[in-house]
Amino acid sequence: MQIKSRLFRFLVTLFLAVCGILSLAILEVFGSDAGKQQDLPVPATADWVVQIDAASILKEELYTVLFESKDEELLQSVKKIVEERSETDTEYPPLFINFRNDMLFYGIHKEDVSYIGVLLQLEKAELFRKNIGFYLEEGQTVAVKGNVALVMIRLSPGKQSAEQQAFTTQCLTKSKPTNLKKDNKLSNQWISVHSNNFGDGKNLDMGLLFDKHAFTLKGGYQYPGTPVTPNYSLKSNGLFISTATVPRQLSDTINKLLPLGSYQFPELQCLTMDYNGLIVENTSDGVKALPKMNAIFEAKGLFTVEGIRSNIPGEYLGPKNTIRFSSLTYYMKQLDEKTVFIGVDTTAILKQKQASLYTVKGPLHPLTDMKGNKMILSVMEIMVPQLKSAKAFIKKTDYVDFSVVRTSGDHYKVNGKIQFTKGAFAMNEVTRLLLSLTLMN
């Protein structure tokens, strides 16, 4: 097994240990006492911080979830992980991490290099220091102080270096303790998030709450100025997505996704989309993955249907501003000098100003809904085995409802929820997803 694969298992198991049935099934049997809880040191220059409240997973109501679900398949998957761990203990020695206490992740950069720091509380620091080398790969360093360890992961290509090791040690030994948990934190808020800079905004504070059949996000952040929210909306039959801030990278992705020939989108300020899945078609130009969607693109400058038409290959250009394929036809419509509709149904257009900065609403199944050439789809599932796990997870979800709405001045409220289907337990499904990804690597 490659080092990278071992590290992936290690990081996923960390999350499982604080977020799922794995911790309940294993830690209560084999774990030691939590020991002294302490606030973990985070550099003042950290870009974002995520703190996971490990103690919350041991609350009595989670045992109720475990026994109510009677999820034999999940328990068997957990058993398999435990048995594999027992068989390979001699090859991959234990790290003696205290999973009962909080752990913390943060992002930081030095000069032009970005890192993720993982702060862990230890049961046996000396044995962790001795064994962690078996799990590290290139671009990763570790420092230990007392019963706290910091694993620093370099995001850009590069090997371990004396400079990175010195930076890791400095981040651990010179930083001040932090605690994102507030006095008014709700009892089921297990994950707390803070970011000094979030996209074009700042001071993001958010909590992830866990209920039996749902995950909920609650928080807020500041967005300077007055953003231009979308002037149009859509009737939605699928996953509705709307954003009043569009990074340039998203425009590049749209260029690759839509069959618009050599056309390059202008800089966009708003995007509204109703997404209903993907149709895979084998054309004379090769395999094309065509999104079944209605979308409204609002640009910062002039944006015309005629400009798009002039770049579309003639074989796909149909009459009356259409792009035609054997299984799908896109209609293009000029809504104003800066706004163009591209989609499968022009009657879905609504001349309706939106209030939210961001909106994601509706069922999640369109994300993995793919139709078309069966042979190509079969190859895709083989080439991307994670797709099967994602489909199984999404099948158990009912809907997502996420929005960012202005409250006053430059302050915005964040609300989000993923509701699971009747009989599906949120923690079980996330744990099952993470277990399947772990077993693939």
Phi and psi in degrees as a GROMACS rama.xvg file:
@    title "Ramachandran Plot"
@    xaxis  label "Phi"
@    yaxis  label "Psi"
@TYPE xy
-74.4787  156.715  GLN-2
-60.5859  -40.7838  ILE-3
-59.7756  -41.2733  LYS-4
-64.5869  -40.3957  SER-5
-63.5714  -40.0937  ARG-6
-67.7793  -38.2109  LEU-7
-60.0105  -45.956  PHE-8
-59.9248  -40.9592  ARG-9
-61.0961  -47.9231  PHE-10
-69.5088  -40.5931  LEU-11
-64.6459  -39.8978  VAL-12
-63.765  -33.6297  THR-13
-57.0662  -47.6632  LEU-14
-67.8789  -41.5688  PHE-15
-59.0044  -38.7065  LEU-16
-65.5452  -25.4249  ALA-17
-107.934  -7.1873  VAL-18
-121.687  0.115479  CYS-19
-152.743  -171.296  GLY-20
-61.84  -27.3111  ILE-21
-55.3927  -44.2638  LEU-22
-65.3632  -40.392  SER-23
-68.5651  -36.8587  LEU-24
-76.6093  -30.2721  ALA-25
-104.044  -49.0116  ILE-26
-65.0729  -34.7866  LEU-27
-67.5089  -26.7696  GLU-28
-89.0725  -46.0096  VAL-29
-107.051  -15.792  PHE-30
-74.0804  159.686  GLY-31
-99.5853  -178.199  SER-32
-65.184  156.06  ASP-33
-64.1634  -33.084  ALA-34
77.6625  -168.823  GLY-35
-77.1453  123.543  LYS-36
-80.4416  137.794  GLN-37
-140.469  154.366  GLN-38
-72.711  139.766  ASP-39
-96.1137  145.291  LEU-40
-78.7714  127.583  PRO-41
-127.553  132.674  VAL-42
-61.8675  143.738  PRO-43
-63.5696  -22.2121  ALA-44
-90.4738  7.39412  THR-45
-60.8454  137.874  ALA-46
-76.6465  -37.6216  ASP-47
-152.946  156.462  TRP-48
-138.556  134.95  VAL-49
-124.36  122.166  VAL-50
-114.821  128.224  GLN-51
-106.387  120.926  ILE-52
-84.1391  88.5575  ASP-53
-65.4491  -32.3659  ALA-54
-61.7658  -30.7402  ALA-55
-63.7207  -28.3397  SER-56
-69.4764  -14.6362  ILE-57
-94.5257  11.239  LEU-58
-70.9422  155.755  LYS-59
-59.1155  -35.606  GLU-60
-64.501  -24.4761  GLU-61
-72.5182  -30.0685  LEU-62
-64.3257  -36.3103  TYR-63
-60.9928  -43.6608  THR-64
-59.4331  -44.2909  VAL-65
-60.3512  -46.6734  LEU-66
-79.7587  -31.4699  PHE-67
-66.3534  -37.7753  GLU-68
-70.4762  -33.4679  SER-69
48.4039  48.4279  LYS-70
-90.4732  85.0346  ASP-71
-64.7668  -38.2935  GLU-72
-60.7955  -42.7425  GLU-73
-66.6997  -42.4746  LEU-74
-63.8912  -34.9418  LEU-75
-66.992  -36.0321  GLN-76
-65.0418  -40.9576  SER-77
-62.6513  -43.3813  VAL-78
-59.0583  -39.9507  LYS-79
-63.2016  -42.2797  LYS-80
-61.174  -44.6188  ILE-81
-62.799  -43.0489  VAL-82
-66.4497  -40.1059  GLU-83
-64.4732  -38.95  GLU-84
-62.9605  -40.8085  ARG-85
-64.674  -39.2565  SER-86
-70.0644  -27.6347  GLU-87
-108.269  9.1964  THR-88
-57.1438  -35.6021  ASP-89
-71.1623  -31.3617  THR-90
-82.3836  -38.2639  GLU-91
-122.284  91.7171  TYR-92
-64.9797  152.833  PRO-93
-66.5557  156.49  PRO-94
-105.121  -8.37207  LEU-95
54.3366  48.2344  PHE-96
-87.0776  138.597  ILE-97
-87.7853  97.6978  ASN-98
-74.9262  -9.0701  PHE-99
-83.8868  -13.7176  ARG-100
-103.635  164.451  ASN-101
-59.9506  150.874  ASP-102
-127.746  162.025  MET-103
-145.825  140.019  LEU-104
-120.326  144.672  PHE-105
-147.451  155.619  TYR-106
-106.704  140.416  GLY-107
-151.812  152.497  ILE-108
-131.837  150.195  HIS-109
-130.959  119.158  LYS-110
57.5941  -119.165  GLU-111
-104.83  14.2124  ASP-112
-110.995  131.86  VAL-113
-103.558  145.131  SER-114
-134.352  158.156  TYR-115
-117.064  126.923  ILE-116
-100.944  134.416  GLY-117
-117.017  113.82  VAL-118
-99.8454  126.473  LEU-119
-127.972  145.269  LEU-120
-99.8114  138.992  GLN-121
-111.46  154.606  LEU-122
-91.5015  -41.6832  GLU-123
-135.996  95.2925  LYS-124
-61.3592  -41.8262  ALA-125
-63.5659  -40.1988  GLU-126
-72.7488  -33.5487  LEU-127
-61.3142  -47.5184  PHE-128
-59.851  -36.2201  ARG-129
-73.0363  -37.0442  LYS-130
-98.0828  -17.7441  ASN-131
-62.6336  -26.0055  ILE-132
-59.7996  -25.8971  GLY-133
-68.8694  -20.3452  PHE-134
-104.115  -18.4047  TYR-135
-77.3631  150.952  LEU-136
-124.026  -174.495  GLU-137
-59.9269  140.707  GLU-138
82.1204  15.6528  GLY-139
-129.015  135.447  GLN-140
-133.398  164.098  THR-141
-140.94  147.086  VAL-142
-136.948  148.531  ALA-143
-130.899  134.518  VAL-144
-139.026  116.667  LYS-145
62.1953  -127.596  GLY-146
-103.757  24.6086  ASN-147
-120.141  134.517  VAL-148
-119.505  145.428  ALA-149
-121.219  118.83  LEU-150
-100.941  120.284  VAL-151
-105.077  123.004  MET-152
-112.055  117.489  ILE-153
-79.4283  124.752  ARG-154
-82.6305  -28.9571  LEU-155
-91.2688  158.898  SER-156
-57.3876  142.27  PRO-157
157.91  150.655  GLY-158
-93.1984  171.64  LYS-159
-59.285  145.664  GLN-160
-144.57  162.842  SER-161
-63.4568  -34.7633  ALA-162
-65.5003  -43.6043  GLU-163
-67.2941  -38.6234  GLN-164
-63.1702  -40.7981  GLN-165
-65.2634  -39.0655  ALA-166
-64.9498  -41.69  PHE-167
-61.0378  -46.8759  THR-168
-63.0458  -41.1732  THR-169
-63.5188  -43.0199  GLN-170
-62.3288  -34.4837  CYS-171
-79.0114  -42.5594  LEU-172
-89.4488  -24.0032  THR-173
-102.661  -7.04815  LYS-174
-86.6819  157.85  SER-175
-93.5073  148.902  LYS-176
-62.8195  146.721  PRO-177
-134.968  154.47  THR-178
-145.148  113.699  ASN-179
-82.7018  -11.5159  LEU-180
-73.8473  125.89  LYS-181
-98.2691  163.378  LYS-182
-61.2543  -31.1938  ASP-183
-95.0989  15.5294  ASN-184
-63.4163  133.513  LYS-185
-69.9702  155.716  LEU-186
-64.0737  -28.6399  SER-187
-102.911  20.1756  ASN-188
-88.7371  100.102  GLN-189
-93.9619  -24.4054  TRP-190
-124.254  128.192  ILE-191
-115.992  138.256  SER-192
-127.461  135.596  VAL-193
-137.201  137.979  HIS-194
-140.906  127.607  SER-195
-66.8393  -36.1543  ASN-196
-130.714  124.08  ASN-197
-130.213  99.5522  PHE-198
61.7913  -122.717  GLY-199
-91.9264  1.15105  ASP-200
-106.27  -167.951  GLY-201
-154.205  166.967  LYS-202
53.6139  52.3621  ASN-203
-77.1213  126.721  LEU-204
-129.999  123.288  ASP-205
-148.342  148.594  MET-206
-123.051  141.294  GLY-207
-103.649  119.843  LEU-208
-107.231  142.109  LEU-209
-116.281  121.878  PHE-210
-115.158  175.838  ASP-211
-57.0706  -46.2837  LYS-212
-119.749  19.373  HIS-213
-160.596  154.759  ALA-214
-112.411  139.6  PHE-215
-130.74  137.9  THR-216
-107.561  134.21  LEU-217
-139.322  135.538  LYS-218
171.462  -160.995  GLY-219
-165.386  167.46  GLY-220
-160.837  175.139  TYR-221
-109.742  138.682  GLN-222
-128.946  113.596  TYR-223
-68.2604  148.483  PRO-224
76.6784  -168.769  GLY-225
-121.046  99.7359  THR-226
-67.1849  152.072  PRO-227
-86.2948  109.994  VAL-228
-82.3066  159.322  THR-229
-57.664  138.745  PRO-230
-84.6911  -11.0904  ASN-231
-130.293  163.798  TYR-232
-140.188  -175.79  SER-233
-139.117  144.857  LEU-234
-68.7951  132.975  LYS-235
-114.731  131.565  SER-236
-114.075  -7.76157  ASN-237
-131.735  -133.779  GLY-238
-90.6196  114.652  LEU-239
-91.4902  126.677  PHE-240
-130.347  130.678  ILE-241
-143.344  136.999  SER-242
-142.498  139.67  THR-243
-97.1062  3.1146  ALA-244
-133.38  122.505  THR-245
-122.197  107.589  VAL-246
-66.6519  152.765  PRO-247
-57.8646  -34.135  ARG-248
-60.9047  -31.8589  GLN-249
-68.2311  -38.458  LEU-250
-61.4455  -39.3909  SER-251
-64.4317  -38.8519  ASP-252
-64.8883  -41.0778  THR-253
-62.0668  -39.914  ILE-254
-59.0774  -38.0828  ASN-255
-76.1541  -32.1834  LYS-256
-79.3212  -43.4453  LEU-257
-86.6609  142.41  LEU-258
-81.7184  70.8206  PRO-259
-110.007  22.9917  LEU-260
62.093  -132.341  GLY-261
-89.4396  5.70097  SER-262
-65.8811  138.583  TYR-263
-117.119  124.434  GLN-264
-62.8169  145.008  PHE-265
-73.7383  176.649  PRO-266
-67.1328  125.14  GLU-267
-97.2115  146.74  LEU-268
-110.835  -21.647  GLN-269
-145.779  149.068  CYS-270
-143.082  131.495  LEU-271
-128.84  131.185  THR-272
-144.345  140.826  MET-273
-114.123  108.481  ASP-274
-102.667  130.875  TYR-275
-127.839  24.7242  ASN-276
111.503  -172.698  GLY-277
-126.907  138.08  LEU-278
-114.07  121.82  ILE-279
-97.1956  123.25  VAL-280
-131.34  139.159  GLU-281
-95.2042  108.934  ASN-282
-109.536  178.179  THR-283
-65.5924  -20.6407  SER-284
-94.2528  8.69038  ASP-285
106.13  -169.824  GLY-286
-74.0291  130.689  VAL-287
-121.517  133.979  LYS-288
-101.477  107.223  ALA-289
-101.576  117.101  LEU-290
-70.0665  128.552  PRO-291
-85.3676  103.01  LYS-292
-156.285  163.956  MET-293
-118.798  134.159  ASN-294
-143.655  141.935  ALA-295
-119.144  121.259  ILE-296
-108.03  119.65  PHE-297
-110.085  115.325  GLU-298
-94.5568  166.021  ALA-299
-81.441  -22.1202  LYS-300
-130.672  -162.145  GLY-301
-60.8366  135.002  LEU-302
-148.435  115.904  PHE-303
-127.758  150.381  THR-304
-63.4109  -39.0612  VAL-305
-60.3239  -37.51  GLU-306
-63.8142  -35.9067  GLY-307
-70.4202  -47.2608  ILE-308
-55.5294  -37.2909  ARG-309
-69.1102  -10.0817  SER-310
-112.299  -7.83753  ASN-311
-79.0261  132.04  ILE-312
-53.1592  137.265  PRO-313
-55.9727  -33.3279  GLY-314
-67.6067  -19.5504  GLU-315
-104.231  -7.31163  TYR-316
-86.0017  115.398  LEU-317
-99.8639  -178.581  GLY-318
-73.6129  159.272  PRO-319
52.8588  51.5228  LYS-320
57.8405  50.2331  ASN-321
-120.543  154.537  THR-322
-116.738  119.289  ILE-323
-115.693  132.786  ARG-324
-125.671  169.977  PHE-325
-64.2619  -30.5091  SER-326
-110.753  -3.90553  SER-327
-156.629  142.12  LEU-328
-126.323  127.286  THR-329
-97.816  137.545  TYR-330
-105.839  137.442  TYR-331
-112.806  139.2  MET-332
-144.386  131.345  LYS-333
-82.3128  118.23  GLN-334
-94.0851  -36.0826  LEU-335
-160.15  -177.281  ASP-336
-64.3565  -17.0297  GLU-337
-114.882  3.26565  LYS-338
-132.234  131.102  THR-339
-129.763  137.368  VAL-340
-98.3786  134.985  PHE-341
-132.718  120.063  ILE-342
-176.748  -173.328  GLY-343
-97.5877  -9.1189  VAL-344
-149.838  104.044  ASP-345
-70.4824  -18.5771  THR-346
-72.2609  -8.06947  THR-347
-80.3449  -11.0808  ALA-348
-69.5362  133.405  ILE-349
-122.728  126.565  LEU-350
-82.7933  82.4606  LYS-351
-144.43  117.102  GLN-352
-67.6827  132.782  LYS-353
-95.8242  151.663  GLN-354
-100.583  -26.6254  ALA-355
-78.9195  146.326  SER-356
-73.3758  -41.1809  LEU-357
-137.749  144.104  TYR-358
-144.19  132.939  THR-359
-134.747  120.984  VAL-360
-150.365  136.983  LYS-361
124.994  -170.734  GLY-362
-73.1269  151.363  PRO-363
-90.8695  -12.9271  LEU-364
-60.6234  -26.0832  HIS-365
-58.5976  -24.4208  PRO-366
-62.5447  -28.4228  LEU-367
-118.798  11.6369  THR-368
-84.971  110.328  ASP-369
-129.383  132.844  MET-370
-129.925  164.692  LYS-371
128.342  -144.218  GLY-372
-59.5756  114.054  ASN-373
-64.0908  -37.8974  LYS-374
-65.0401  -43.2448  MET-375
-65.2318  -41.3388  ILE-376
-63.5001  -38.1498  LEU-377
-64.4913  -41.5566  SER-378
-63.8904  -40.1722  VAL-379
-60.8248  -41.3015  MET-380
-67.1131  -32.5336  GLU-381
-72.149  -42.7782  ILE-382
-71.8065  -28.7486  MET-383
-124.566  79.3571  VAL-384
-63.1994  -22.3638  PRO-385
-64.3796  -20.2555  GLN-386
-61.8135  -39.1494  LEU-387
-63.907  -41.6779  LYS-388
-65.7154  -41.2277  SER-389
-63.2851  -41.1871  ALA-390
-62.3634  -43.5096  LYS-391
-63.3796  -39.1517  ALA-392
-67.2854  -49.0768  PHE-393
-64.8434  -30.602  ILE-394
-60.2985  -28.2729  LYS-395
-88.5793  -2.47012  LYS-396
-93.8463  150.518  THR-397
-96.9232  -55.0049  ASP-398
-161.495  164.74  TYR-399
-120.126  144.098  VAL-400
-143.268  103.507  ASP-401
-130.469  137.128  PHE-402
-152.637  152.041  SER-403
-125.074  113.553  VAL-404
-124.552  139.367  VAL-405
-68.9053  134.793  ARG-406
-104.045  -52.4025  THR-407
-163.07  144.292  SER-408
55.0814  -125.322  GLY-409
-102.122  19.1472  ASP-410
-98.5197  136.366  HIS-411
-129.347  146.109  TYR-412
-101.938  134.147  LYS-413
-107.99  124.995  VAL-414
-133.596  134.88  ASN-415
-153.294  151.347  GLY-416
-153.838  135.883  LYS-417
-113.297  112.755  ILE-418
-96.6146  131.631  GLN-419
-95.0063  161.358  PHE-420
-69.3049  162.609  THR-421
-58.9449  129.01  LYS-422
90.2143  -9.43096  GLY-423
-98.4935  127.456  ALA-424
-95.0662  126.295  PHE-425
-54.9467  -48.9946  ALA-426
-63.4059  -39.3431  MET-427
-60.8042  -43.3489  ASN-428
-70.0128  -39.0013  GLU-429
-66.3828  -42.0427  VAL-430
-62.0513  -42.7403  THR-431
-61.7552  -41.5307  ARG-432
-62.0021  -47.403  LEU-433
-66.1455  -37.3409  LEU-434
-62.6531  -43.3146  LEU-435
-64.9374  -37.7953  SER-436
-68.4151  -36.4401  LEU-437
-64.3252  -43.1173  THR-438
-70.8265  -18.8007  LEU-439
-77.3945  -17.2062  MET-440
